Amino acid sequence: MENVAEGSQQAALSLRLRPRAAVGSSWVASTSPALTATLTSRSWDRVGSQPGSPFDSVAVVTLSSGAVVRLSRQYGLLAGPRWLTLTSTAPQYVIRELPVALAGSPLSPDRLFDLHPGDLLGYETTPQSVGGPPCTSTYTLRAMLTRQVVGDSLIFTYRQQSKVVNHRISGCFGTPPGTVLGPVQTGRLAFSLRTGQSQQYEALPLLSGEYRELSRFAGSVVLVGLGLSQPTFPTCQSGNTILGYEYLHRSGMASNNTLSYGTITDGNWFQHFAAETGLGDIRTDEKTLQYSVKSGFTGPIICGSNTNYATLLPTRAAQAAAIATLHPNPAAEAATLTLVQPARAGASLRLTDALGRAVWRAPVAAGQRRPYPYRWSGSPPASTCSTLPAPMALPRRGS
């Protein structure tokens, strides 16, 4: 059993416990402080004092300091001293609520990430700035594509796009003001429904007070569970219950040769998940969720403003309009195609029907832009009466 540091009362230490040892046997539980442990009893006993508390195999370990530790095979630590270095004045930890299955807890991935295809998440990343306003802000819009349960895993796929806004502020050098649009990317999130762990989110599913080394900063940074709370956020998530985690940096060695960790001096870093609204990661360090559209029983649930995200992840029609426009559309007998940019050498046009079969092909002269009329006799192909992206792939080189 590991005891976290308790200010000046106690340094972090480890206590060796043997709940499966022979009853009456003793062993060295700790060398600093010097503590001996004895397995006093092991019996089938009621776990807690609450009415209806279940029975389990319970081991009682008595320390040489007089403190008593009570352990359950199924529910873990039931009672024990909060400070192992003190005797009579050490407050006693006693379990108040029994642990629940992961699926029924706020740590469950399918509750934290209650997302479905079509849901939108808009994030803002603004670096912390000590000397003045930040020079840049990054806006990322994520669209959920699929949600799938495979075995004991919950898997999402998504696509997202970001833009970096360089602010025109005194003191911001090296980057001209303006907006830089990034490419559309795809990604994947995966969670174990059995353990709650995820490669994308290392903090999950630590309980309040639990800690784990951050793999990319092994030995120098740990993640600590903060439990559930209702902090005030400058977004529409304000007032909702969140699950929080904190980053601690290694600050040196304690007097008993154990590692010591402390808060980050330039503004501590946190990670928060939407335990109540199911929107997943709503804050990681300098990135916060500012906008979301989530499917609901009576329609979409919109949170925040899409002002900074309206131009991200364009629809197929918008993507096609950036290449060419067709007028009129739909058309009965004739339509004129106008390319946004002059055609490159070797480009051609191809018109397909609803089944993807080519019904018309034509080369495009290099540099040609408009007009480019297309006429047919009789009834036009059924697909030409839909929007531009469905019937036509434009332009293609060498087709």
C-alpha positions, -999 to +999 in steps of 0.1 A: +000+000+000+014+034-010+008+065+012+009+099-005+027+128+011+006+147+037+024+180+040+046+181+071+028+152+087+042+125+065+064+119+035+053+095+007+061+059+016+052+023+008+037-002+033+041-039+026+010-059+034+004-097+031-034-104+034-028-140+023-001-148+049-008-173+077-029-158+105-006-147+133+025-143+111+045-110+112+068-093+087+086-059+082+061-036+066+083-005+064+119+005+073+113+043+073+094+046+095+102+012+112+069-007+112+062-044+117+028-059+105+009-089+119-020-106+102-045-106+131-074-123+113-089-133+080-126-142+079-158-140+060-172-108+073-195-079+064-176-053+044-191-022+060-214-011+087-241+002+064-274-017+062-273-043+035-235-042+032-223-074+014-200-101+029-165-108+016-132-123+027-117-096+050-081-095+063-071-074+094-035-063+097-022-047+129+009-025+127+035-022+155+024+014+159-011+002+170-028+012+137-051-013+121-056-019+083-087-037+071-087-052+036-113-069+014-105-093-014-132-078-037-134-041-025-098-033-015-089-010+014-118-008+039-101+010+068-067+022+078-046+051+093-043+082+071-008+090+085+014+059+092+041+079+111+017+090+139-002+068+163-030+081+184-036+114+165-037+099+130-072+102+116-087+069+104-098+062+068-130+043+066-147+034+033-181+051+030-193+038-003-186+005-020-169+006-054-193+002-083-187-016-116-169+006-142-199+005-165-220+022-138-195+048-127-186+083-139-153+068-150-170+047-177-157+056-212-192+053-228-205+079-203-175+103-206-176+100-244-213+097-251-206+108-287-223+096-320-217+101-357-224+137-367-215+152-334-192+183-336-166+194-311-148+228-315-116+233-295-095+265-289-058+263-280-043+296-268-008+293-253-003+308-218+015+341-221+033+358-192+045+390-209+013+400-226-016+387-248-009+355-268+004+358-303-016+329-318-048+309-313-056+276-328-092+265-336-099+229-343-133+214-354-137+177-349-166+157-366-173+122-352-177+097-380-183+063-364-189+047-330-183+010-326-181-016-298-157-044-307-153-070-279-146-050-248-134-019-267-152+013-276-138+028-308-145+061-325-132+075-358-133+112-366-120+139-390-109+173-380-094+205-393-075+233-376-067+269-384-040+290-367-049+327-362-018+349-359-028+380-340-016+415-349-002+424-314+028+444-304+056+420-294+046+392-318+075+388-342+084+362-368+049+354-380+028+378-401-007+384-390-034+363-407-050+329-407-033+296-418-057+268-427-045+232-421-055+200-439-084+178-431-071+149-409-086+117-397-081+101-362-092+073-339-101+071-302-102+037-284-112+027-248-113-005-229-148-010-215-133-034-190-105-012-175-114+022-188-079+028-201-071+046-234-039+051-253-051+086-262-059+096-226-033+083-201-051+097-171-081+075-174-094+059-152-074+071-121-095+077-090-092+107-067-057+106-052-043+079-075-013+088-095+006+074-125+038+084-144+032+101-177+049+078-202+064+106-224+079+122-194+087+091-173+102+100-140+095+137-142+057+141-145+029+122-129-009+124-134-030+127-102-068+121-101-088+150-087-122+132-087-155+149-096-161+186-091-181+215-105-156+243-113-166+274-132-156+274-169-159+304-193-180+282-216-214+266-216-199+237-196-200+259-165-219+243-136-217+208-150-199+180-131-165+172-145-138+146-139-104+162-133-067+153-134-037+173-125-001+172-138+027+173-111+064+178-119+092+161-100+106+186-075+134+165-059+140+138-033+123+137+001+142+130+033+135+093+032+149+089-004+115+089-021+106+111-051+088+143-044+064+160-068+049+195-068+027+218-089+040+235-120+053+269-112+041+287-144+004+278-140-005+242-133-018+220-161-050+200-159-072+177-179-109+176-175-136+153-189-174+160-193-187+135-168-222+149-170-227+160-207-206+131-222-186+154-245-153+137-236-121+158-232-132+194-225-098+207-213-062+195-217-036+221-207-041+251-230-068+234-251-105+239-241-138+229-257-156+261-268-183+248-292-202+215-296-232+201-314-244+169-299-273+147-310-303+146-285-337+130-283-355+161-295-328+175-318-292+187-317-279+202-284-257+232-293-232+246-269-212+278-276-208+297-309-195+284-342-180+317-352-144+305-352-153+271-367-177+279-396-151+277-423-136+244-410-145+209-424-164+221-455-192+199-468-189+180-501-209+207-519-186+234-505-155+214-515-168+209-550-177+246-552-141+254-545-132+235-577-161+244-601-197+256-603-225+242-625-253+264-637-282+257-638-283+229-613-306+209-616-308+213-654-333+199-680-313+201-712-280+221-708-256+232-681-225+253-681-195+244-660-171+271-647-137+261-633-125+282-603-089+279-615-076+275-651-073+238-660-039+221-659-024+204-689-038+169-693-070+175-673-103+161-683-140+160-672-160+129-664-197+127-658-211+097-640-246+084-632-259+074-598-242+040-601-208+056-608-208+047-645-192+072-669-218+087-693-197+114-708-160+123-710-142+153-725-107+167-724-101+202-711-076+225-728-048+238-706-057+272-691-094+269-700-117+281-673-151+291-686-176+287-702-177+249-707-212+239-719-225+204-719-257+194-739-275+161-742-304+149-763-335+133-747-337+129-709-305+138-690-288+111-668-307+109-635-277+118-615-271+151-633-302+165-616-286+163-582-259+186-568-225+188-585-204+165-562-226+135-567-225+130-605-192+146-614-155+142-604-136+173-613-109+178-625-089+146-631-054+144-647-049+117-674-085+103-672 
